[in-house]
Amino acid sequence: MIHSLTVFCALASVAAFAPAKQTRASQALNVRSKSVPFIEQPPALDGSLPGDVGFDPLGLSSLWPDKDWGENVVPSDWLEATDRTPIKTIDWMREAEVKHGRMCMMAVLGWVAVDMGLRFPGDQFSAIPNSLAAHDAAVANGSMGFLLLVVSFLELMTGAAIYDQSRGSGRVSGEFNFDPLNFSKDPAAKSRYLTNEIKNGRLAMLAFSGIVTQAALFPEKSFPFF
């Protein structure tokens, strides 16, 4: 009788601890987002990317988990399946985010510079009243065609980089090894610069959207619109 009671108590003790372990495991999986603490951290945003604070309230980073976005640039006929390294949704989105952030950082600087009076030499440029009118003026004088060639060349470079990434080069999305001043020689400094770049790029995307909207609403004014 005593032996049976002892075995029963031991089993009860094990059963009592089992739910606690499961609860802790489930809590470990349900990690909260650093940026939006009342929602769960998206699985793809694990903090490994610079500037990643788990902000994805719409869950876009978790869409199409099995899709190889590299096929948008490198069709399946170009590479055998065994030679391909799939580009996941989070990597494709980071490529787009970094690219648009860099473009908007330059765009904000250029827009403000033109509105503050900076022009290329020549009457065709000095006659442009502000940045909002620059697009139509550049189309009229042919400058936009040259800009299109430059952008097309840059897009070809991006396509070549994604092709290498699809072949397993280990390339990080948005990386082109462009560092003529060797800022990234120190790993800690490189990590800090990458975080600064993505944060400033996000700010620039918001800033450029606001500047363009303000310029379109008040075309008679220039930056800073007061």
C-alpha positions in Angstrom: 0.0 0.0 0.0 2.8 2.4 1.0 4.7 1.5 -2.2 1.6 2.2 -4.4 1.0 5.5 -2.6 4.6 6.5 -3.2 4.4 5.8 -6.9 1.1 7.7 -7.2 2.7 10.8 -5.5 5.6 10.7 -7.8 3.4 10.5 -10.9 1.3 13.4 -9.5 4.4 15.5 -9.0 5.6 14.9 -12.6 2.1 15.8 -13.9 2.1 18.9 -11.8 5.3 20.2 -13.4 4.4 19.3 -17.0 1.9 22.2 -17.6 4.4 24.7 -16.2 7.0 23.7 -18.7 4.5 23.9 -21.6 3.5 27.4 -20.4 7.1 28.6 -20.3 7.7 27.2 -23.8 4.6 28.9 -25.2 5.6 32.2 -23.5 9.1 31.9 -25.1 7.5 31.6 -28.5 5.1 34.5 -28.0 7.8 37.2 -27.8 6.4 40.7 -27.9 7.5 43.3 -30.5 9.9 45.9 -29.2 8.2 48.6 -31.1 4.6 47.6 -30.5 4.6 45.7 -27.2 0.9 44.7 -27.4 1.4 42.6 -30.5 3.6 39.5 -31.0 7.0 39.8 -32.7 6.7 38.6 -36.3 8.7 35.4 -36.8 10.8 36.9 -39.7 11.8 39.9 -37.6 14.2 38.2 -35.2 16.4 41.2 -34.7 19.2 40.0 -37.0 18.7 42.9 -39.5 20.0 46.4 -38.8 17.2 48.6 -37.4 14.9 45.6 -36.8 12.6 46.4 -33.8 9.8 44.0 -34.7 7.6 46.6 -36.4 5.3 44.8 -38.8 1.7 45.3 -37.6 0.2 44.1 -40.9 2.4 40.9 -40.9 3.8 41.6 -44.4 7.1 40.0 -43.6 5.3 36.7 -43.0 3.5 36.6 -46.4 4.5 34.1 -49.0 6.9 32.1 -46.9 7.8 29.7 -49.7 8.1 32.2 -52.5 11.5 32.8 -54.1 11.5 36.5 -54.9 14.8 36.1 -56.8 12.7 34.6 -59.7 11.5 38.2 -60.4 15.0 39.0 -61.6 16.5 35.5 -62.3 13.8 33.3 -64.0 13.8 29.6 -63.1 15.0 28.8 -66.6 18.3 30.6 -66.0 19.3 28.6 -62.9 18.8 25.0 -62.0 16.9 24.5 -58.7 19.9 22.9 -57.1 22.0 26.0 -57.9 19.5 28.5 -56.5 19.4 30.1 -53.1 15.9 31.3 -52.5 15.4 35.0 -51.6 12.8 35.1 -48.9 10.1 37.8 -48.4 12.0 39.5 -45.6 15.2 39.8 -47.8 13.3 41.1 -50.8 11.5 43.7 -48.6 14.8 44.8 -47.0 16.3 45.2 -50.5 13.4 47.5 -51.4 13.5 49.4 -48.1 17.2 50.1 -48.3 17.0 51.2 -52.0 14.0 53.5 -51.4 15.6 54.9 -48.3 18.8 55.8 -50.1 16.9 57.3 -53.0 14.8 59.5 -50.6 17.9 60.6 -48.7 19.3 62.0 -51.9 15.9 63.2 -53.1 15.3 65.3 -49.9 18.7 66.9 -50.2 18.2 67.6 -53.9 14.7 69.0 -53.4 15.7 71.3 -50.6 18.8 72.5 -52.4 16.9 73.5 -55.5 14.2 75.2 -53.5 16.8 77.1 -51.7 18.2 78.4 -55.0 20.9 76.0 -56.1 20.9 75.4 -59.9 23.1 74.0 -62.6 24.7 76.6 -64.8 22.7 77.7 -67.8 19.5 79.6 -68.6 17.5 76.3 -69.0 18.1 75.5 -65.3 18.0 79.0 -63.8 14.6 79.5 -65.2 13.1 76.6 -63.2 11.1 78.2 -60.3 11.2 75.4 -57.8 11.6 71.6 -57.4 8.0 70.9 -58.2 8.3 72.4 -61.6 11.7 70.7 -62.3 10.2 67.4 -63.5 8.2 68.9 -66.4 11.1 71.3 -67.2 13.6 68.3 -67.3 11.3 66.4 -69.7 11.1 69.5 -71.9 14.8 70.2 -72.1 15.8 66.5 -72.4 17.5 66.1 -69.0 15.1 63.5 -67.9 16.2 61.2 -70.7 19.8 61.2 -69.4 18.5 60.6 -65.8 16.5 57.6 -67.1 19.7 56.1 -68.6 21.5 56.6 -65.2 18.7 55.0 -63.3 18.5 52.1 -65.8 22.3 51.5 -65.3 21.9 51.4 -61.6 19.0 49.0 -61.9 21.1 46.7 -64.0 23.7 46.7 -61.2 21.0 45.7 -58.7 19.9 42.9 -61.0 23.4 41.6 -61.2 23.8 41.7 -57.4 20.5 39.8 -57.0 21.6 37.2 -59.5 24.7 36.5 -57.5 22.6 36.4 -54.3 20.4 33.8 -56.0 23.4 31.7 -56.7 24.4 31.6 -53.1 27.0 34.3 -52.9 25.9 35.2 -49.3 25.2 38.8 -50.3 23.1 40.7 -47.7 20.1 42.5 -49.2 21.0 46.1 -50.1 24.8 45.5 -49.9 27.0 46.5 -52.9 30.4 46.6 -51.2 30.6 50.3 -51.9 32.8 51.8 -49.2 35.5 53.9 -50.8 36.4 55.5 -47.5 36.6 52.2 -45.7 34.2 53.1 -43.0 33.2 49.5 -42.4 36.7 48.2 -41.5 35.6 48.1 -37.8 32.7 45.5 -37.4 31.2 47.5 -34.5 31.3 50.7 -36.5 29.8 49.0 -39.5 26.9 47.7 -37.5 26.3 51.2 -36.2 26.5 52.7 -39.7 24.1 50.2 -41.1 21.6 50.9 -38.4 22.0 54.7 -38.9 21.5 54.2 -42.6 18.2 52.3 -42.3 16.9 54.8 -39.7 17.8 57.8 -41.8 16.4 56.2 -44.9 13.0 55.6 -43.2 13.0 59.2 -42.0 13.8 60.4 -45.5 11.0 58.4 -47.0 8.5 60.1 -44.7 10.1 63.5 -45.1 10.1 63.3 -48.9 6.4 62.2 -48.9 5.6 65.2 -46.7 7.7 67.7 -48.8 6.1 66.6 -52.1 2.6 66.7 -50.7 3.2 70.2 -49.2 4.7 71.4 -52.5 1.7 70.1 -54.5 -0.8 71.7 -52.2 1.0 75.1 -52.2 2.8 75.3 -55.6 3.3 79.0 -55.2 5.6 78.4 -52.2 9.0 76.7 -51.9 10.7 74.9 -49.0 10.2 75.4 -46.1 6.7 76.5 -47.2 6.2 79.5 -44.9 
